[in-house]
Amino acid sequence: MDENNKLVSKKYLQPFILITSLFFMWGFARAILDVLNKHFQESLSITITHSTLIQTTTYLGYFLMALPAGIFITRYGYRRGVVMGLLLFGLGSLMFIPGEHLMSFNLFLAALFIIGCGLVVLETAANPYVTELGSPVTAASRLNLAQSFNGLGCILAPVIVGSFLFSDTSGSVALPYTVMGVIVLCVAAVFCRIKLPEIKQPEGNGDDAQVGVRAIIRGLWSKRRFRLGLLALFCYEVAEISINSLFINYVTADGWLTKPEASTVLSFGALGLFMAARVAGSWVMSRVAAERVLMACAVMTVAGSLAVVLDLGFLSKAGLFAIYAFEAIMFPTIFAITIGCVETGRYTKIASSLLMMTPLGGAVGTSLMGAMADATSMSTAFVVPMAGYLFVMGYAMMVAGKKLDKQN
């Protein structure tokens, strides 16, 4: 097979497998948040709006830590970046032990902030690393495949943690986080001992050391394709994270499902569909241009969210699951398209850190959606994610129509 058509270069197969395992871990950690909202609403007697501070705090960690993560990885390399991210992830998880002892929502939020800082370091390292483990032609498909394991983590977290928290005999939120923290720290020890090859770029490295971070950011921001890609990722996160965060609230609001049933449906129904669609998307994009696939999927997510807003009964429920199916390829595809216009070397790592600030959109979207749900209804609140998908649709149409040149 032509080397340009291979999903992963043979010499990079082992690091691809190692890095892909991390996608599972942060998928699991992020999906737990979708269960915590409903759990804290009941155990701490707080409103939907108040509980959305869970997402706000976690993704504020993403926003504040993303650029320092990019600078750290630029200076010390991908492997040390992974280790630092895992250490922060593990520390934040273990902080749930004193948090539960004191039943302090603020201490839980502090723990989630540290976890968010750790996760963004991991993602800032792993996402661009995967795009570089082979030909640029297959970068979007390769990242979609790796992100599929993120989906597997998302599937398992709500059903495991949700069935535990919503059972009549338990409810300890510290136990699953303690187990996760110990596992994460063990993985950090493994990565301390292995060697991840740094990708040697054919050009750019000689001058990068002389270019300051501010100059790199100005250079990136001058590219229209990068600016719009960054905004498209932000809007996608507004939609995707807010829907996940309030999924259980939506499906239990009218008595359609109980809380334990909702966490199971979120795992094996919505997020299972999400993972399957991401795997299928990776296969489709090895045959169809990623830009065209993104455009088609964006149109379908707008249609699905509109069906939910209109409160059409069964059609609204179908629209909700259609969103999960068609949004699946969005993050890795937009990321790969956007990072593809960036110069090689240090620019890639700083660009990745800027793109990984975008989960802050999830905090914004969840807060807006929660406030709207408290003021109106869960169906009406889906106006928030629909607005995010509309922007992604516009971006996808411009990219597919060649209106955004790679060099500009």
Residue pairs with C-beta under 8 A, 6 or more apart in sequence:
3 9
3 135
4 135
4 137
4 138
5 135
5 137
5 138
5 286
6 134
6 135
6 138
7 134
7 138
7 141
7 142
7 145
7 286
8 16
8 133
8 134
8 142
9 133
9 134
9 135
12 133
12 134
12 197
15 129
15 133
15 196
15 197
16 130
16 133
16 142
16 146
18 191
18 194
18 196
19 82
19 126
19 129
19 130
19 133
19 146
19 196
20 130
20 145
20 146
20 149
21 149
21 187
22 82
22 122
22 126
23 126
23 146
23 147
23 148
23 149
23 150
23 153
24 149
24 150
24 152
24 153
25 89
25 122
25 153
25 184
25 187
26 89
26 119
26 122
26 123
26 150
26 153
27 149
27 150
27 151
27 152
27 153
27 154
27 157
28 153
28 154
28 156
28 157
28 180
29 89
29 93
29 115
29 119
29 153
29 157
29 180
30 58
30 119
30 153
30 154
30 157
31 153
31 154
31 155
31 156
31 157
31 158
31 244
31 271
32 157
32 158
32 161
32 176
32 177
33 54
33 55
33 58
33 112
33 244
33 245
34 157
34 158
34 244
34 245
34 247
34 248
34 266
35 157
35 158
35 161
35 162
35 165
35 248
35 263
36 51
36 54
36 173
37 48
37 51
37 52
37 54
37 55
37 245
37 246
37 248
37 249
38 51
38 166
38 248
38 249
38 252
38 259
38 262
39 165
39 166
39 171
39 173
40 46
40 51
40 54
40 105
40 108
41 47
41 48
41 50
41 51
43 171
43 173
44 103
44 105
46 105
47 370
47 374
48 246
48 249
48 370
48 373
48 374
49 367
49 370
49 371
49 374
51 370
52 245
52 363
52 366
52 367
52 369
52 370
53 105
53 109
54 108
54 109
54 112
54 245
55 241
55 242
55 245
55 362
55 363
55 366
55 367
56 363
56 366
56 367
57 109
57 110
57 112
57 113
57 116
57 363
58 112
58 113
58 115
58 116
58 119
58 363
59 116
59 237
59 241
59 359
59 360
59 361
59 362
59 363
60 113
60 116
60 360
60 363
61 112
61 113
61 114
61 115
61 116
61 117
61 119
61 120
62 116
62 117
62 119
62 120
62 356
62 357
62 359
62 360
63 357
63 359
63 360
63 363
64 117
65 116
65 117
65 120
65 121
66 120
66 124
66 353
66 354
66 356
66 357
67 213
67 350
67 353
67 354
67 357
68 353
69 81
69 85
69 120
69 121
69 124
69 125
69 353
69 356
70 124
70 349
70 350
70 352
70 353
70 354
70 356
71 213
71 350
71 353
72 80
72 81
72 84
72 121
73 80
73 81
73 121
73 124
73 125
73 349
73 353
74 346
74 349
74 350
77 196
77 198
78 125
78 129
78 196
78 198
79 191
79 194
79 195
79 196
81 121
81 122
81 124
81 125
82 121
82 122
82 125
82 126
82 191
82 196
83 188
83 191
83 192
84 118
84 121
85 118
85 119
85 120
85 121
85 122
85 125
86 118
86 122
86 184
86 185
86 187
86 188
86 191
87 118
87 185
87 188
88 114
88 115
88 117
88 118
88 121
89 115
89 118
89 119
89 122
89 181
89 184
90 118
90 181
90 182
90 184
90 185
90 188
91 114
91 118
91 181
92 111
92 112
92 113
92 114
92 115
92 116
92 117
92 118
92 181
93 111
93 115
93 177
93 178
93 180
93 181
93 184
94 177
94 178
94 181
94 182
95 107
95 110
95 111
95 114
96 108
96 111
96 173
96 174
96 177
96 178
96 181
97 174
97 177
97 178
98 107
99 107
99 108
99 110
99 111
99 173
99 174
100 172
100 173
100 174
101 174
108 173
111 177
120 356
120 359
123 356
124 349
124 352
124 353
124 356
125 352
126 146
127 143
127 332
127 335
127 339
127 352
127 355
127 356
128 339
128 348
128 349
128 351
128 352
129 196
129 199
130 142
130 143
130 146
131 139
131 142
131 143
131 335
131 336
131 339
131 340
132 139
132 199
132 348
133 142
133 199
134 142
136 340
138 286
139 336
139 339
139 340
140 285
140 290
140 332
140 333
140 336
140 337
141 282
141 283
141 285
141 286
141 290
142 282
143 332
143 333
143 335
143 336
144 278
144 279
144 281
144 282
144 285
144 329
144 332
144 333
145 279
145 282
146 332
147 278
147 331
147 332
148 275
148 278
148 279
148 282
151 271
151 274
151 275
151 278
151 279
151 328
152 275
154 267
154 271
154 274
154 275
155 267
155 268
155 271
155 272
155 274
155 275
156 267
157 267
158 263
158 264
158 266
158 267
158 271
159 263
159 264
159 266
159 267
159 268
160 176
161 176
161 263
162 248
162 259
162 260
162 262
162 263
162 264
162 266
162 267
163 260
163 263
163 264
164 170
164 171
164 172
164 175
164 176
165 171
165 173
166 259
166 260
166 263
167 260
201 344
201 345
201 348
202 344
203 344
203 345
204 343
204 344
204 345
204 346
204 347
205 344
205 345
205 346
207 345
208 345
208 346
208 347
209 346
211 346
213 350
216 346
216 347
216 350
217 350
217 354
219 343
219 347
220 226
220 342
220 347
220 350
220 351
220 354
221 227
223 341
223 342
223 407
223 408
224 404
224 408
225 338
225 341
225 399
225 404
225 405
225 406
225 408
226 338
226 341
226 342
226 351
228 395
228 398
228 404
229 334
229 335
229 337
229 338
229 341
229 355
229 395
230 338
230 354
230 355
230 358
231 391
231 395
232 334
232 338
232 391
232 392
232 395
232 396
233 331
233 334
233 335
233 338
233 355
233 358
233 361
234 358
234 360
234 361
235 361
235 387
235 388
235 389
235 391
235 392
236 327
236 330
236 331
236 334
236 358
236 361
236 388
236 389
236 392
237 331
237 358
237 359
237 360
237 361
237 362
237 365
237 388
238 361
238 362
238 364
238 365
238 384
238 385
238 387
238 388
239 301
239 305
239 327
239 365
239 384
239 385
239 386
239 387
239 388
239 389
239 392
240 327
240 330
240 331
240 362
240 385
240 388
241 359
241 361
241 362
241 363
241 365
241 366
242 362
242 365
242 366
242 368
242 369
242 384
242 385
242 388
243 320
243 323
243 382
243 385
244 266
245 362
245 366
245 369
245 370
246 366
246 369
246 370
246 373
246 378
246 381
247 262
247 266
247 270
247 320
248 259
248 262
248 263
248 266
249 373
249 378
250 308
250 320
250 378
250 379
251 257
251 262
251 265
251 266
251 317
252 258
252 259
252 262
253 377
253 378
256 317
257 265
269 321
270 320
270 321
270 324
271 324
273 321
273 324
273 325
273 328
274 324
274 325
274 327
274 328
275 328
277 324
277 325
277 326
277 328
277 329
278 328
278 329
278 332
281 293
281 297
281 328
281 329
281 333
282 329
284 293
285 293
285 329
285 333
289 400
290 333
290 336
290 337
291 337
291 396
291 399
291 400
292 400
293 329
293 333
294 329
294 330
294 333
294 334
294 337
294 392
294 396
294 399
294 400
295 393
295 396
295 397
295 399
295 400
296 326
297 326
297 327
297 328
297 329
297 330
297 396
298 326
298 330
298 389
298 392
298 393
298 395
298 396
298 397
299 393
300 322
300 325
300 326
301 322
301 323
301 326
301 327
301 330
301 389
301 392
301 393
302 386
302 389
302 390
302 393
303 319
303 322
304 318
304 319
304 320
304 321
304 322
304 323
304 326
305 319
305 323
305 382
305 385
305 386
305 389
306 319
306 386
307 315
307 316
307 318
307 319
307 322
308 316
308 319
308 320
308 323
308 379
308 382
309 379
309 380
309 382
309 383
309 386
310 316
310 379
311 377
311 379
311 380
312 319
316 379
323 385
323 389
327 389
330 392
334 392
334 395
335 355
337 399
338 351
338 355
339 348
339 351
339 352
339 355
340 406
341 406
341 407
342 348
342 351
361 388
365 384
365 385
365 388
368 384
369 381
369 382
369 384
369 385
370 381
372 380
372 381
372 383
372 384
373 380
373 381
398 404
